Amino acid sequence: MGRGIKIAAISSVCAVMVGGAGYGAYNVVSALSNGSDGTETVRTGPPSGTEVKEASAKFFAAWEKGDGAEAATLTTDQAGAEPLLTSYATVAHIKDVKITPGTATGATVPFSVKATVSYEGASQPLAYNSELTIVRGETTGRALVEWQPSVIHPKLDKGDTLFTGKAANPPIDAVDRDGTVLTKDKYPSLGPILDELRAKYGDTAGGSPGIELSVHHAEASSADTTLVTLAKGKAGKLRTTLSAPVQAAAEASVKKYTESSVVAVQPSSGEILAVANHRDDGFNAAFLGQLAPGSTMKIISAATFIDNGLTTMNGPATCPAEAVWQSQTFHNLEGMEPDQDATLAESFARSCNTAFVKFADDVQVDSLTKEAEDRFGLGRDNWKTGIPSFDGSVPASGGPDTAANLIGQGQVQMNPLNMASVTATAMTGTFRQPVLVSAKLDDRELATAKGLSAGTVQQLRSMMNRTATSGTAAQVMSGLGGSIGAKTGSAEVDGQTKSNSWFTGYRNDVSAAAMTQDGGHGVDAAGPIVAAVLRAGG
């Protein structure tokens, strides 16, 4: 109940406890009114349809008038809302605001905004859609707008601000390796990546800034997001390593699976040929994701066994029905028959978890970590691709995680960029740090690693080829000619009904890796994405 508010006793009204947390824990069948003794009864429970309509209308009216202070009082966080609502007119220079509400769904009201952005004589229309939710104030009982910055604009997050003025960086015309211009319109998932490239290289690409309405993100590593261009600047030209045909295939393939990401790399150079994400939040999960890679990790694990003299591709790697390591029991995929005489190549191609877990008895706690860092260039936080990226993590974790890490669970974290690089290293023997922009442009120092011996490469390529032609990846890779190899993966995640789908493969001088959250087995989602990209890569 509200502080300092006397609550009247209600003799003939039923008070019912309702489930849920947050705003309104009790449903009192009463209006905000005077009780029999003249004291005020505070409304609780979900707002009524009438309250939703009235509260949203008052908020919209204050916003349209440019009265940020008044609009903020109609939210659940007046102090947090007022600066952004006030700056909408004064800093973002947005005027002539017209808000049209849609049909409410419960307490959520969708709406459209049409306005004009004006700055130093330049003007452009602004139009977008958003939504808000009306909740019950915990202490006042009033129907209020549940405050979050995305109410004002869907691209705003906590701490973000809107700003109209001279752009922080000149615009760029990013082009692919052959000079084809890469635009957000043609390649939508490149949008955040092009913003990052502009933020880093705009000043050195030879352009001059224009006047823009932008979102300035609170996260220091995030580039500004341009919403409206009032006056165009002069664009500088920035050559990337991307390939327009491969990028187009990557964009088309991820669209088929939600929460999907893919990266393609040229193994002979380390140049990134494509990067695509299918996500509503704009997050570059292909470069920045940090998720368990499932059985695609067995490429590094197999290399660890070979390089430490534990077995060879034709050496023993028995595949029992289950394996126990430090009281944790590991199983294979349902339906996999045990094979006590299996070789490493056979267990790799079938993706037998227990075969890899059994090597936990033989490896040191840091064996996998050293292999990942020293030979595959992972986990040192020193990649310089041209934009922010996560370089993978393979910690030397003991206990059950020593075994779990070997099958890409436990504490291991990767993203498609990392796994495309792993595959490139496995097929060439040389770690070439992936790059999106030539290091010569800004003289940045690229990461290095020892790489793999010719013998280890020969064995890894043979096992990956076997997987692609007669193992778990055969159906997906069918029809791809040339030199091919692959590894499937699925990673279980607490709280998900299905595992994350992982797949990595190579064809001639292209390696690719993909991940689909909640996508199932590797061949269910990530596999078709990679196959499409490899097919386009030639």
N, C-alpha and C positions, 0 to 999 in steps of 0.2 A: 504494500500500500504506500501511498505518497507520504513523504515526510511532512510533518506539521499539519496534516489534514485529518480532521476528525471524521470517522466513518460512522454513518448513522446505522442503527440497528434496523433490520428489515424483517418485519414480523411475518408478512404474508407473501414474501417473495422467495422463490427457491434458488439457492446458490449451489451450483454444480461444479465439481472439480473436473477439469478437462485435461487431456494429455498434451504433451508438447512442452517445449522450453522456450525461453526468450521472452518475447513481449506477450504479457497476459497469461498468467497461470490459472486464473479462475474465471469462470463464466458466470457473472451475476446478471440475472435477468432483470435489468433495470436500466433506465436512462440516466444520463447525468442530470440530476435534479436535486431539489431540496427534500431532505427527509422530513419525517413527522416532527422532528425537533428543530428543524431549520438548518441542520448541517448538510454538507454536500456529499452526495454519493458519487464515487469515482467509477466510471465505466471500466470494465475489464472484458477480456475475451476478444476474439477476432472482430475487426471492424465490420460493420454491416455494409451492404452494397451502397446504401445512401452515403454513409461516412466515406467510403472509398471515393465515390464520385465527388463529394464536396471537398474533401481534403486535397485531392489531386487538382481540382479546379482552382482552389485558392493558391496552391503552389505554382501552377502554371501562370496564373494571373500576375503574381508578384515577379516571377521570372521574366515574363513578357515586358513588364514595366521597367525592367532593369533594376528593380529594388532587391538587390542581393541580400541585404540585411533582413528584410521582411521574409523573403523566401526561406532563409536559413532557419528562422524561428519555426517554420512549419516542417522541419526535419527532426530526426532523432539525434542529430549531432550538430547543434547550431554553431559551435566554435569551429568544427572541422569544415562545415559546408560554406560558411560565409565568405572566406577568402576566395574560393573558387567561383562562387556565384557572383560575387562583386567584380572579380577580374574578368568575367565573361564580357562585360561591356567596356571596362576601363583599360584592360591590358590586351585582351583578345580583340577588342574593337569590333564586337559583333552587335548590330543594332537591327531595328525593324523585325523583332523576333515574333514569329507566329507559330504557336504550338497547337497541334490538332490531336486530341486524344482518340485512341481507338477503343474497341470493345474490351472491357476489363475481363480478365479470367481470374475469378476469385478476387484477391486483393492486388493483383498485378495489372497495371495499366500500360499498354503500349502507346507510344505517341510518335508523331513526326514533327520535326522542327524545320522551318524555313526562315532564313534570315539573310542579312547582308553583312559582309565583312568589308570595312572601309578603313583605309590607312593612307595618309598623305596623298589624297586625291585619287587613289586607286580603289576600286570596289569590285567585288565578285559575290555572286550568290552562294549561299551555304545551305545545304539540305542533308538531313540524315534522320535515322530512326533510332529510338531508344525505348526504355521502359523503366517504370518505377513500381515499387511495392508499398502499399499503405499498411502500417502496423499500429499496434496500440502502444502508446507511450507507457513505460513501466511505472513511472511515478505520477504522471498527470492524468493518465487515462485518455488522453487526446488521440485522435487518429492523425498519424504523422507519416511523412515520407521517410522510409528507411534509407538513411543516407549512405551512399557510396558514389565515388566520383563518376562512375559509368552512367549515372543518371543524366549528367550534363552532356556527356559524349561517350559512346561505347568504347572508344579507344583510350579513355582515361582510366588510370589505375591509382591506387593510393599514393599520394605525394606528387603525382603528375600535375602539370599546369598547362594552360593554353596561352599562347603568345602570338601576337601578330607584329611583324616588323622585318627588318633585314635578316635573312636566313643565316643560321649559324655557319653554314658551309655553302659554297657554290654548287649548283647542280652538276651532275655528271651524265655523260652519255656512255654507259657501260657497253662494251662490245665483246663478242666472243672471240675465240682464238683466230677466226677467219674474218673478223671485221663486221659481223652481223650485229646490229643494235639489239640489246636486250632490254625490254621494257616490262613494267609491272602489268600492263594491260595484256600483253601476249603471254607472259610467264608469271602468273599471279603469285606463286609461292616465292618468287625471287624478291618480292617487295621489301620485306625486312632486311634481306641481305644487301640489296641495292642501297638501302638507307645506311647500313653500316659502312659500305664501301664509300659512300658519299661523305660520311662523317670523318672517315680516316684519310681519304685521298682527294676530297673536293678542293682543298686549298692548294694542292700541288698539281692538279690536272689541267690547270690553265683557264679555269672559268671564273666568273664573278657572281656573287650572290644576288638573288632576287628578293622580292617581298612576299612573305608567306604567312599563313596561319598554320601553326605547328603545335604538336603536343611535345612538350619538353618533359622527358621521362625522369622520374626520381632516381631510377637505377643508373648509376654513373656509366655503366658499360653499354647502355642502350642509346642508339642514335635517335635524334628527333624524328618524329613522324609528321610529314607534311600532309595537311588536310586540304588546304586551298592555296593556290598560287595566284597572287594578286598582280604581280609584275614579274615576268620571267627574267631570270638572270642568264648569263652566258654559260652554257654547259661546256665543261672540259671533257676531253675524251679519255676514258680509262679502259685499257685492254685487260680482259680477264682470261683465265685458262679454260673457261667454259666452252662447250660445244653446243651450238643452238639445236642441232638435230637430236643429240642425246638429252639435252635439257627438255625438249618438247616431249620426248618419250617418258622422261621421268615425271613431268607434270601430269601427263595423261594417265600414267599407271597409278600414281598415288591417289588420284581422284576416285578410284574405284574402292578404296578402303579408308575409312575414317581413322584418324590418329596414326597416320602412316608417314614415314620419312625414308628417303633413299639418297645415297651418294654414289657417284661413279668416279673412279680415279684411273689415270693412265699409269700403269705400273712402271713403265720405262722412264718416266720423268717425275712422277708424283703429282702431276698437274690434275686438278679437279675438273672433271668434264661436266658434271651435273650435280645439282643439289635441289631437292624438292621436299616440301612438307605439305601434308593435308591436315590442317589443324585450324580450329576456330580462333585460338588465342594468338596466332601469329608467332608462336615460339619456334625458334630454329632448332627443333629437336634433333635434326640430322647432324648438327655440329655441337650442340650444347646438352643433349640428352645424357642422362646418367642412369642407365638401367642395366639389370643383369642380362647378359647376352645369350643365356642358354647354351645349347650345344655347339654354337658357332665357336665358342671358346675352346673347343676340343682341338682346333688347329694349333693353338699355342700350347695346349696341354700335351698333344702328341709330339710337338717339337721339343718340349721339356723332357719327355721320356727318352727320345732319341738322343738328344744332346747330352743327357746325363748317363747314357749307357744302360738304361733300364730295360729297353727292348728296341726292336726295329719294326718296320712295317710288316715284315714276315715273321716276326717273333711273337711270343705268346701274349695274349691279352684276353684271358678267359671272360666269358659273358654269363655269369650266373643269374638266376632269377632275382636275387637281391644281394645286397652287400651292406655290411654294418661297419661303421667307423665311429668309434667313441660314442657308442650307445645310440647313434642315429642310423636308421635303416633307409637305404636308398633302393629305388625300384626303377625298372625300365618302363617304356611306354607299354600300354596294355596290348597284349597279343604277341609280344616279342618272345620267341622261343629261346631258352638258354642254350649256350654253346660253350662247353668246357674246353673245346679244342680251338677256339677262335684265335686268329692273329689280330694284331693291332689294326691292320688294313681292313679286316672283316668287321671288327667292332666299330671302327671309325665310320665305315660305309653304312652300317646299320644304326649308328648312333646309340650304341649300348652304353648306358650310364654306369652300370655296375662294373664294367671292364675298366673304366677310367677311375672310378672311386677306389678300386682295389689297389691302385698305385699310390694311394695316400700312405700306405705302409712303407713305401720306398723313397718317396720324395722328402726333402727337407721342408720345413715350414715356409722358407723363402725361395724355394726352387722355382715355382711358377712366377713369382714376382721378378726374380732376376732375369728369367727368360723373356718376360714381357718388356721389361725396361731395357735390358742390354742388347737384345736382338731385334725386338719389334718396335723399339722407340716409344713405348707407352708409359704413362704414369709418372712422368717427370715434370709435368706442367710447363713445358717449354716449346710447344708447337707455336709457330707464328704463321698461320695460314693466310693472313691478310685481314681477317675479321675475328671476333672472339670465338674460341672453340674450347671444348673439354677434351683432354688428351687421354682419357681412359684412366682406370684405377684398378690395380691388381695388388691389394695389400697382402702382406705376409701374416695372414690371420690363422691362428691355431685352432685347436678344438675341432668340432665337426666341420667348420668352414674350410679347413685344409682340404677335405674331400669335396665339399660343395663347390669350392672355387674351381676345381678341375672340370666340372661340368657346367660352368658358367652361371652358377647360382651363388649362394653365400654372399661375400662382400665385393665381388667383382662388379664393376660398372663400366659400360661402354655405350657408344652410339654408332650409327651407321658409318660416320666418317672414320672412326677408329677401326671398325671391322673391314671396311673397304681397304684400308691401309694394311691391315693384317694379311688379307688375302694377296695384296700386291707384293708384300714382303715374302710371303710363302712361295709365290710363283717365280720371283726373280732372285731371291736371296739377299737383296739389297733393300734396306730401309731408306725410302726417300720421303721425307716429311711432306705431306700433302700441302699444296698451295693453291689459292684462288687467284692471287695476283703475283706476278713475278717478284722474287726477292730483290731483283736488281732495281726495282722502282724506288725502294726506300732503304736499300742496303741492310735489311734485317737479317739476322743470323738464324739460319734454320737448324732444327734439332737433328742430331745424328745418333746412330746406333751401329753396333758391330755387324748386324745382319746374320745370315745363316750360312752354314757350309754348303757346298755343292751337294754333298751326300744327303743332308737333311732336306734340301729343296727337292731333290729328286724323289724322295720318299713322300713328302707332303703333296707334291703335284700328282703323284701316282694315286695316293689315297683320295685326294679330292676329285680326280678324274673318275675313279671307281665309283665314288658317291654320286657323281653327275650322270654316269652312264648305266649303272646297275644298282645303285644304293637308294637312299631315301630321297635324293633329289632328281632321280632319273625322269620321272614324269614331267616335272616342271622344265627341265633342261632339254627335253626331247625336241629334236628339230634344229638345235643350235649346232652349226658346224664349226670346224676349226679346233683349236686347242681349248678345251673346256675343263672346268673343275668347279666343285661347289661343296657347301656344307650347310645342312639344315639346323635349325635350333628352335626351341620353345622354352620360355622361362616362366615358371609359375610365380604369381604375385598374390600376396595375401589380399583378400577382399574382391578379387576378380573371379568371374565365373569361368573365364577361359584364360589360357596362358598368353603371354606376348609372343607374337610370331616373329622369328628372325630367319634371315637367309643371307648367305654371301656366296659369291661365285665369280668366276673369271671366264673370259672368252678372248683369245688372242691378247691384244694389248689393252684390255679394259677389265677392271675389277669393279665390283659393285656390291653394296650391302644395303639391306632394308630392314625396317622394324615396323610392325603394326601392333599397337597396344590393344590387348584383348582380342587378338586376331586368330588365336588357336595355334595349330602346328605350323612349322616353318613353311610347308608347301601350301598352306591354306590362303595366305595373304602376302607375306613378304616374298615368297618364292616367285609368284607371277610378276611382282613388281620388278625384281632383279632380272628375270628372264627378258622382260620387255626392254629394259635398259640395255642389256647385253646385246640383244638383237639389233637395236638401233646403233650401237657402237661399232658394229661391223667386225 
